[in-house]
Amino acid sequence: MVRNEQLPPVSGTARAIATFIKADAEQKDVSIADLARALGKARSYASIRYNGLKTWSFDDVDSIAPILGYPDGMSLLRKADQSRLS
């Protein structure tokens, strides 16, 4: 098992997406457990991405978009980009 501090750093883009997803989920009272269920993955899988330690895959973003109120992953990514520019 790899410790969190041993993970390679993620890119600025990946960090910005993770930051947006975390803030959006917190605002909408969506928990890490909710995200994990939507992904069909363990809570630890969602947590490490939620905290920006690993990147969300496009498949992940597509899976969590609906519980965050977006019709699809592209809509979520567009909103993340807009919030970054605001």
C-alpha positions as CSV (number, residue, x, y, z in Angstrom):
1,M,0.0,0.0,0.0
2,V,1.3,3.5,-0.9
3,R,1.1,6.2,1.7
4,N,-0.6,9.5,0.6
5,E,2.7,11.4,0.9
6,Q,4.3,8.9,-1.5
7,L,1.9,9.7,-4.3
8,P,3.3,11.7,-7.2
9,P,1.9,15.3,-7.4
10,V,-1.1,15.9,-9.7
11,S,-1.2,18.6,-12.3
12,G,-2.6,22.1,-11.7
13,T,-5.6,21.2,-13.9
14,A,-6.3,18.0,-11.9
15,R,-5.9,20.0,-8.7
16,A,-8.4,22.6,-9.9
17,I,-11.0,20.0,-10.8
18,A,-10.6,18.2,-7.5
19,T,-10.9,21.5,-5.6
20,F,-14.1,22.4,-7.5
21,I,-15.6,18.9,-7.0
22,K,-14.8,19.1,-3.2
23,A,-16.3,22.6,-2.8
24,D,-19.4,21.7,-4.9
25,A,-20.0,18.5,-3.0
26,E,-19.6,20.3,0.4
27,Q,-22.0,23.0,-0.7
28,K,-24.6,20.4,-1.8
29,D,-24.1,18.1,1.2
30,V,-22.8,15.3,-0.9
31,S,-20.4,13.1,1.1
32,I,-17.4,11.2,0.1
33,A,-19.4,8.0,0.8
34,D,-22.1,9.3,-1.7
35,L,-19.4,9.9,-4.3
36,A,-18.0,6.4,-3.7
37,R,-21.4,4.8,-4.1
38,A,-21.9,6.7,-7.4
39,L,-18.6,5.4,-8.6
40,G,-19.1,1.9,-7.4
41,K,-15.8,2.1,-5.6
42,A,-14.4,2.1,-2.1
43,R,-14.6,5.2,0.0
44,S,-10.8,5.4,0.0
45,Y,-10.8,5.6,-3.8
46,A,-13.2,8.6,-3.7
47,S,-11.4,10.2,-0.8
48,I,-8.0,10.3,-2.3
49,R,-9.4,12.0,-5.4
50,Y,-11.7,14.3,-3.4
51,N,-8.6,15.5,-1.5
52,G,-6.7,16.1,-4.8
53,L,-4.1,13.4,-4.2
54,K,-4.9,11.5,-7.4
55,T,-6.8,12.6,-10.5
56,W,-10.4,12.0,-11.2
57,S,-10.8,10.0,-14.4
58,F,-13.2,11.1,-17.1
59,D,-15.3,8.0,-16.2
60,D,-15.3,9.1,-12.6
61,V,-16.5,12.6,-13.5
62,D,-19.3,11.2,-15.7
63,S,-20.4,8.9,-12.8
64,I,-20.5,11.6,-10.1
65,A,-21.9,14.5,-12.2
66,P,-25.5,13.5,-11.7
67,I,-25.4,13.4,-7.9
68,L,-23.8,16.9,-8.0
69,G,-26.6,18.1,-10.2
70,Y,-25.0,18.1,-13.6
71,P,-26.4,16.2,-16.6
72,D,-23.0,14.8,-17.6
73,G,-19.3,15.0,-16.9
74,M,-18.7,17.7,-19.5
75,S,-21.2,20.0,-17.8
76,L,-19.4,19.5,-14.5
77,L,-16.0,20.2,-16.1
78,R,-17.3,23.3,-17.9
79,K,-18.6,24.6,-14.5
80,A,-15.3,23.9,-12.9
81,D,-13.5,25.8,-15.6
82,Q,-15.9,28.8,-15.3
83,S,-15.5,28.9,-11.5
84,R,-11.7,28.9,-12.0
85,L,-11.9,31.9,-14.3
86,S,-14.3,33.8,-12.0
